[in-house]
Each structure stands twice: as C-alpha cells, then as structure tokens.
Amino acid sequence: MNIMEINMATAQDYINDYLTNSSMNPSDWDVYWAASDMIDFMTANNIEDYDDVPADTFTEILENNAN
C-alpha cells in the first residue's frame, strides 16, 4: 500500500504523473476536477490508496474530465 496522504494536491500529482507516463498531455485534461472526482469516489468507497481505484473507474473519471 502506498503511504500517500489523500488530498487534492497528491491526487492531482497522481493524475499528472499517470498522464505524463502514458504519453498524454495533462493540459488536455481538467486535472483539478478529475482529482476531485477521484477523491469523492475514494471517500465513498473507503479506498485509501490511489492505486486501489479500479482501472475502469479511473478511466471513466479521466474521460469525464477531458478538455
């Protein structure tokens, strides 16, 4: 388990890192709202690690926040 505090800054960093490592440009996404949606999902489902968000859910969050 990752020992990263769940907050807006770390969620945005996680998403930016994911996009960059996937050869996508973070400016093509509304990273702030994607991070907000991810935190809401994690809170509602008692998930404490970004890596534990199901891949399909993570993809849906990103798709819903594309610019």
Helices and strands as residue ranges (DSSP letters): H 8-21, G 26-28, H 31-44, G 50-52, H 55-64
